[in-house]
Amino acid sequence: MDGQRERRGGPPQWWRHGPPWWDRRDDEGHRPRWPWRSTALITAFVLIGSNFAAHAQAGERAGLDPFARVLLFVTGAALLWRQRHPVPVVFGTAAATLLYLGSGYPYGPVFVAVVVACFSAVVTGHRRAAWTAMVTLWAGHALVSHWLYPWLPPSGDSAASWGEEIVIATWVVAIVALSELARTRREQWARERAERAQAAKRRADEERLRIARELHDVLAHSISVINVQAGVGLALLDSDPEQARTALTTIKDQSKEALGEVRQVLDALRTPGDAPRAPAPGLDRLPELVEQAAGAGLTVEVEGEPPRLPPGTDLAAFRIVQEALTNVVRHSGSRHARVRLDRDGRTLRLRVDDDGPATGADAGGSGNGLAGMRERAAALGGTIEAGPRANGGFRVLAALPIDVAHTKEEDR
């Protein structure tokens, strides 16, 4: 969509987020690079352009002597330090330029160095210094052009017109205004880069949390079933070998399924941009979940039919039921649980009950399991209520909003 907006006449990407090379200037812990190339080009331009200006203004201004060339070279070479020491550079170039003009040398590209120094000072936050240097340069030029010119070279020079001074003042204001615009854009780019970095960090944290939640739900359920079946197998190994064999088969199947789901989660972690190789589990696997719970000695009664849900809601609903049944297996003395599914308009209501009693201090489940349920529900804009029932046992009640528009599109 961003590309389409750009093609339709919107601002280019670099205008919104800044040119790529500007990111390197603001890296924390790195000093600015020495601007060798730009400084050499500007210095060469100032020296060569001043030679042409001297020929064009021959007879009106003093010719370029070695002192003038040294001034031009120093003015351009000083820009090498403009990123590290912008304030001394902007005042130094302004003073050298004023000395050059006061000596009667020809007008020319010597002003380019002052413009670049002013720009660097403003965009690095030294606005007052840049304004002061430019106003000082203009005031000094006006003083030389209107009052001190009789005592300064070239001889026979006349006073400049105030119209020229107004033009110069206008150029000074325009240069500083453009520098202020660049500074504003630079600060905006810096804020946007910081916001993008913070958003990327937040997305990474959310992804890590999602993967941790998936691994917890998968492993907690599978290991709970494996633990129960291992106990059954050990208890019946001598008295009922056939039942022990069934328990071991359940352990094998459950561990294989757990490994498959863990591999799927890890694949998504390694290649986050690729589509998953296997579909995410949903309420259509509820009979399979009931069968696994039965293998762990828990009878599950399901009321209601699972509705058609978007993938995200379907996965969250499945994981909530899975974690609730896992908690019944691990923390409840009841061997019977009830799962009820209700659709109330745009809300899916899940209820998982057991008759208790609790078999440990962490009745109803561990903090991580309940926290994972709440995080899943909150990510969809839903709620989770979990706690003891008035008549004994424990209840988990989830309310998950259903994306009706998305569901209708899938029905088509």
SVG drawing of the C-alpha trace seen along z (x, -y; Angstrom):
<svg xmlns="http://www.w3.org/2000/svg" viewBox="-26 -57 77 117">
<polyline fill="none" stroke="black" stroke-width="0.4" points="0.0,0.0 2.8,-2.4 4.3,-1.8 0.9,-2.5 0.6,-5.8 4.0,-6.8 3.2,-6.1 0.0,-8.1 2.0,-11.2 2.6,-10.9 5.9,-11.9 8.8,-9.5 10.0,-7.1 13.2,-9.0 11.1,-12.2 9.0,-10.4 11.8,-8.4 15.0,-10.2 17.8,-9.2 19.5,-5.9 22.9,-7.6 21.5,-9.8 20.9,-6.8 24.7,-6.4 25.2,-9.9 23.0,-9.3 24.3,-5.8 24.9,-5.8 28.5,-5.3 29.8,-6.4 31.3,-9.8 30.5,-11.5 32.7,-10.5 35.1,-12.9 33.5,-14.5 36.6,-14.3 35.0,-14.1 32.5,-16.9 35.1,-19.2 37.6,-18.6 34.9,-19.3 33.7,-22.5 37.3,-23.7 38.2,-23.0 34.9,-24.7 35.7,-27.8 39.3,-28.1 38.5,-27.5 35.3,-29.6 37.1,-32.5 39.7,-32.5 36.9,-32.9 35.3,-35.6 38.6,-37.5 38.9,-37.6 35.3,-38.8 35.7,-41.5 39.2,-42.7 39.5,-46.4 36.7,-46.5 38.1,-44.3 41.6,-43.4 43.3,-40.5 43.8,-37.1 47.2,-37.1 48.7,-34.3 47.1,-35.6 43.6,-35.5 44.2,-31.9 45.2,-30.9 42.0,-32.5 40.0,-30.6 41.7,-27.4 41.3,-27.8 37.6,-28.7 36.9,-25.6 39.2,-23.2 37.6,-24.3 34.4,-22.5 36.2,-19.2 35.4,-19.8 31.8,-21.0 30.2,-17.8 32.4,-17.5 32.8,-21.2 30.0,-23.1 30.1,-26.3 33.8,-27.1 33.6,-26.2 30.6,-28.5 32.2,-31.4 35.6,-30.7 34.3,-30.5 32.2,-33.7 35.3,-35.6 37.5,-34.3 34.9,-35.3 34.5,-38.8 38.3,-39.2 38.4,-38.1 35.7,-40.6 37.2,-43.4 40.5,-42.9 38.8,-43.9 39.0,-40.5 36.4,-39.6 33.0,-38.3 32.4,-34.7 31.8,-31.2 33.5,-32.0 30.0,-32.3 29.4,-28.6 31.6,-27.6 29.7,-29.8 26.4,-28.4 27.5,-24.8 28.9,-25.7 25.6,-27.4 23.6,-24.4 25.7,-22.0 25.4,-24.2 21.7,-24.5 20.9,-20.8 23.1,-19.7 21.1,-22.0 23.4,-25.1 20.8,-27.4 21.8,-30.5 25.4,-30.2 24.5,-29.9 22.1,-32.9 24.8,-35.0 27.5,-34.1 25.3,-34.9 24.1,-38.2 27.7,-39.1 28.8,-38.4 26.0,-40.6 26.6,-43.4 30.4,-43.3 29.8,-43.4 27.4,-46.3 30.0,-48.1 32.7,-47.5 30.6,-48.4 29.1,-51.7 31.5,-53.2 35.0,-51.6 35.4,-51.3 37.5,-54.5 40.3,-53.1 40.1,-49.5 41.3,-48.1 40.6,-48.4 41.4,-52.1 38.7,-54.2 35.9,-51.9 32.5,-53.4 29.8,-52.6 27.5,-49.8 23.7,-50.4 21.4,-49.5 19.4,-47.5 22.3,-45.1 22.4,-44.8 18.7,-44.0 19.3,-41.3 22.2,-39.9 20.0,-40.0 17.3,-38.2 19.7,-35.5 21.0,-35.1 17.4,-34.7 16.6,-32.2 19.7,-30.1 19.0,-30.0 15.4,-29.2 16.3,-26.3 18.7,-25.1 15.9,-25.3 13.6,-23.3 16.3,-20.6 16.8,-20.5 13.1,-20.1 12.9,-17.2 16.0,-15.6 14.4,-15.7 11.3,-14.2 13.2,-11.5 15.0,-10.7 11.7,-10.4 10.2,-8.2 13.3,-6.0 13.1,-5.7 9.4,-4.9 10.0,-2.2 12.8,-0.7 10.6,-0.7 7.7,0.9 10.1,3.5 11.3,4.3 7.7,4.5 6.8,6.9 9.8,9.0 8.8,9.2 5.2,10.1 6.5,12.8 8.7,14.2 5.8,14.2 3.6,15.9 6.1,18.6 6.7,19.1 2.9,19.4 2.6,21.9 5.4,24.0 4.0,23.9 0.5,25.0 1.8,27.8 4.3,29.2 2.2,28.8 -0.7,30.7 1.4,33.4 3.7,34.0 0.7,34.1 -0.8,36.9 2.6,38.7 3.1,38.4 -0.3,39.9 0.1,42.7 3.6,43.4 2.2,43.9 -0.5,46.2 2.1,48.2 4.4,48.6 1.4,49.6 0.1,52.2 3.3,53.5 3.2,56.7 -0.5,57.2 -2.0,56.1 0.7,56.0 -1.9,55.3 -3.1,52.2 0.5,51.1 1.2,51.6 -1.8,49.3 -0.4,46.7 3.0,46.8 1.3,46.5 -0.5,43.4 2.9,42.0 4.5,42.7 1.6,41.0 1.4,38.1 5.1,37.4 5.2,37.7 2.4,35.1 4.1,32.8 7.3,33.0 5.4,32.1 3.8,29.1 7.0,27.9 8.8,28.3 6.0,26.3 6.5,23.5 10.3,23.5 9.9,23.5 7.8,20.3 10.6,18.8 13.3,19.6 11.4,18.4 8.9,15.9 8.0,14.7 7.1,18.1 3.6,19.7 3.3,22.5 3.7,25.9 0.8,27.3 -2.4,25.6 -2.7,24.2 -4.9,26.4 -8.5,25.2 -11.7,26.4 -12.2,28.9 -9.6,31.0 -11.7,30.9 -12.6,34.6 -8.9,35.4 -8.3,33.4 -11.2,35.2 -9.6,38.6 -6.2,37.5 -7.8,36.5 -9.6,39.8 -6.2,41.5 -5.1,39.6 -8.1,40.9 -10.3,37.8 -13.8,38.1 -14.8,34.9 -18.4,34.0 -18.7,31.5 -21.9,29.4 -22.5,27.3 -21.0,27.3 -17.8,25.3 -18.8,22.4 -16.8,21.3 -14.0,19.0 -11.1,17.0 -7.8,18.8 -6.5,16.6 -9.7,17.0 -9.9,20.7 -6.3,21.3 -6.9,19.2 -10.1,21.1 -8.4,24.5 -5.4,23.6 -7.7,22.3 -9.7,25.5 -6.5,27.5 -4.9,25.6 -8.1,25.9 -8.3,29.6 -4.5,30.0 -5.1,28.1 -7.9,30.5 -5.6,33.5 -2.8,32.0 -4.5,30.2 -8.0,31.6 -9.2,34.8 -12.1,35.0 -12.0,37.4 -14.9,35.7 -14.9,32.3 -17.5,30.5 -16.8,28.2 -19.6,25.9 -19.5,23.9 -21.9,21.0 -22.1,18.4 -23.7,15.2 -23.9,12.8 -20.3,11.8 -19.0,13.5 -17.8,17.1 -18.2,18.2 -16.2,21.2 -16.8,22.8 -14.8,25.6 -15.9,27.0 -14.7,29.8 -16.1,30.9 -12.9,30.9 -11.5,31.2 -8.1,29.6 -5.1,31.8 -2.6,29.1 -2.0,25.5 -2.1,24.3 -5.7,25.3 -7.0,24.5 -3.6,24.4 -0.2,22.8 0.3,19.0 1.9,19.5 -1.1,21.4 -3.7,19.0 -1.6,16.0 -1.3,17.6 -5.0,17.9 -5.6,14.3 -2.9,13.1 -4.5,15.1 -7.9,13.7 -6.7,10.1 -4.8,10.2 -8.2,10.8 -10.1,8.2 -11.7,11.0 -11.7,11.9 -11.0,14.9 -12.5,15.6 -11.0,18.5 -11.7,19.5 -13.4,21.9 -17.1,22.6 -19.6,21.9 -20.6,25.6 -17.0,26.9 -14.7,27.5 -13.2,25.0 -14.4,23.1 -12.7,21.4 -15.0,19.0 -13.7,17.3 -15.4,14.7 -13.8,14.3 -15.0,11.8 -15.7,13.2 -14.7,11.4 -18.1,11.6 -16.9,10.0 -13.9,12.4 -16.1,15.4 -18.6,14.4 -15.8,14.2 -14.6,17.7 -18.1,19.0 -18.2,17.8"/>
</svg>
